[in-house]
Amino acid sequence: MSEVLVTGGAGFLGSHLAHHIEENYDKNVISVDDLSGGFESNISDKVEFIKGSVTDQKFIEKLFREFDIDIVYHLAAYAAEGLSHFIRRFNYRNNLIGSANLINESVKNDVDCFVFTSSIAVYGEAQVPMSVDQVPQPEDPYGIAKYAVEMDLEQAHDMFGLDYVVFRPHNVYGEYQNIGDKYRNVVGIFMNQILKGEPMTIFGDGTQKRAFTYVDDVVSPIAQAPWTDGSRNRVFNVGADTPHSVNRLAAKVAEAMGVPDHPVEHLEARNEVEVAYSDHSGLREVFGEQEETPLDVGLQKMADWVREVGARSTPPFEGVEIEKNLPPSWADHIGID
């Protein structure tokens, strides 16, 4: 039997996806992760786990020699969008070069379909709702890397016949998220701060708007993609339709955690897109109507899990390449004066 490869399979979205495929499809699932941001405890016992990095070309080549990989789901990435301005080399090595290693081996080994999780970061400050018909104008190195991989997949299809499906998820939250990460995943950051008795920190005035998406709502279409008519060689937005301000999110997180009056601290604004949410008509056209978990419901599910696992801490990021204009709160975490 051929195998399905899930990269980033110990991470938040990757672990949910690997478990979903193992439960619902007659496929052997190979999960690959370097554990830099994921946890081996996230992985289902029925999924074969191999520790390694997509940036290691020799490791990827060996992986494809040892397994008959038919489908690739590529979720491994360092997804700290705001931090990417200050870690350009690290960002492109992990998010672009690592992807190129996988695409190369997929072409060489006649992979049937390559499913890639991109990001709405490719749009930049686009008109909302962001549509796949718009020409992407990414405004940070993370979005640039994601869009470059999208374009590379299109060229790999034209040149070599490698079928692909691209998903642009946004602001996904839920169980298994790394709540100890200080630079990404605002829901997890808020919940971790509450557990530690710290104020929830918001960059700027908190009027920024995002459509926060519960993880179960994106896993199913991503998993289905290789076997869904009309999905191949297309790009889809996937996620919630309803935008909320970060201020409203903070209030809802505090309620879910049982501390509705928990304090909020506003930090200096950072360089970020103010309003970002997507049009999902293309997804509905191909995959059918999609369920949207109400924000209150999804946050409560995540909060219940967070209280079980407790507060988490991760080592500070030590590879900052540019210190100029780094937000002061991040500089404190990294130990920069």
Summary of the structure (lengths in Angstrom):
residues: 337
radius of gyration: 19.1
end to end distance: 55.1
largest distance: 57.3
contacts: 1146
relative contact order: 0.14
helix: 41%
strand: 17%
